[in-house]
Amino acid sequence: MDPLREMGKLLFVLGGTLIVVGLLLLFGSRLPFRLGRLPGDIVYQGRNTTFYFPLVTCIVISVFVSLVLWVIGQVRK
């Protein structure tokens, strides 16, 4: 395999990923759900402090990234 061709594919995938992340950040407030504020995320508010742990958001992002990597692996075969 040609190393330049492989580098081109990698840059293409990384560029596409950056575009998708940028669009999510740009239009994230207009989505019907808010990442980081999903049901199941842990929020504790005390008098002087707030502890926030986005448990469900982490799981959703992990499943999405795993799915994308699986698709990329299937395409490369």
Summary of the structure (lengths in Angstrom):
residues: 77
radius of gyration: 17.6
end to end distance: 13.2
largest distance: 60.6
contacts: 146
relative contact order: 0.08
helix: 65%
strand: 10%
